[in-house]
Amino acid sequence: MDQTKSQESERIKIKREISTGFIIFHEQTKGQRNFLLLKHSKHYWNAAKGHVEKGESLIAAAFREINEETGLKQKDLKIIPGFKAASLYLIKRKNLLIKKRVIFFLAQTNKIQIKISKEHQGYGWFNPDKIDAIPTFNDVKNHFLRAEKFLAKRQKLSTIKL
């Protein structure tokens, strides 16, 4: 085999991908929140998210993906302004290195029953105290814990009387 051809076939191509989604919660009572996680396989759980399509805004992609993965519609979600979380990681597939950035927004829903897509094996609503025990990636756990702290601080500020 020609050495030049061998080197070309071993070169790693780099691709960038952006995904987006929502960290979704519902309140059972004021201040008692549960967060939605989707079971992707027997190995891990994650927030609802997906690829941003060409020409699509981050928010539009997040709403589309949430609808595809959970059946929740835009009218079912109330975006909580001021919160955004991002993950950056690498995925290697043969001669392809994917630099993936995932951006999460925060949203509240009153719907507890959802309809998961075929790519998931289940879903659950988890109390923030239990998220640390769920098999998922550390950055995802941190995003959920940050969201809970953000909401708790926001709630505390709303109760301060002037």
Secondary structure, DSSP 8 states (H G I E B T S, - for coil): --HHHHHHHH--EEEEEEEEEEEEEEEEETTEEEEEEEE-SSS-EE-EEEE--TT--HHHHHHHHHHHHH---GGGEEEEEEEEEEEEEEEEETTEEEEEEEEEEEEEES-------TT-SEEEEE-HHHHTTSSS-HHHHHHHHHHHHHHHHHHHHHH---
